[in-house]
Amino acid sequence: VQLQASGGGSVQAGGSLKLSCKASGMIWSVFTASRLGWYRQAPGKQREFVAELTTSGTINYQTSVKGRFIISKDNSRKTVYLTMNSLEPEDTAVYYCNIEDGSRDYWGQGTLVTVSS
């Protein structure tokens, strides 16, 4: 299984980006039953939780992104998305997707998001 993240880039504050993470090689039924998440790591900081879509369908966000970011998925494409609106310079980081299938923990390679003021 490989997680292929894309969609990062450079935007000005207030702009939007949509990140994608495709789970290649993962069985469809495993993808649909997995916990899906996004994390980020800013320069000089530890990796932190951003958003998750749990196996029961519950969605959770880090407080600082609530109301601005939306996590979603397309089961047919085995892809998880992170739509980021009203971006702030503090959102600058490498964003990583994460999939937990109950027995294994998969990570994407990271995609860089840079927000300028």
Phi, psi and omega in degrees: 000134175230138176257121183250106181267145178206171175107352179292169180169191180249130179221162174274158178306137183095348181279183183226152172216155175234118178268146178233150177216111182259133179266094179278135178085001179265135178295139185304316183294329177289317179301313184293339182259005185264158170279134181243135183215162173234139177229167176214156178224113178277158180304128178077007182237166177280158176296138181228155178291140176243307184200155177213152172238108187282172181295337179270359179095000178288141178245132178231146179229152168294144185306319187290345182250355179303134180086350180243325183252149178226125174263138180209172179215159173235104183298323183296332179260357184050049185228137174249142184240156169226107177269123186243117180246164178048048184296145181239155178306330180291348177276355179299123183182170166270127183258133182239137172266154184218135176231127176246120184258012179102336178229336180230158183236117182248145179231142173279176185278349180095143177224133188275130174242125180237123181244121180258149183271000000 
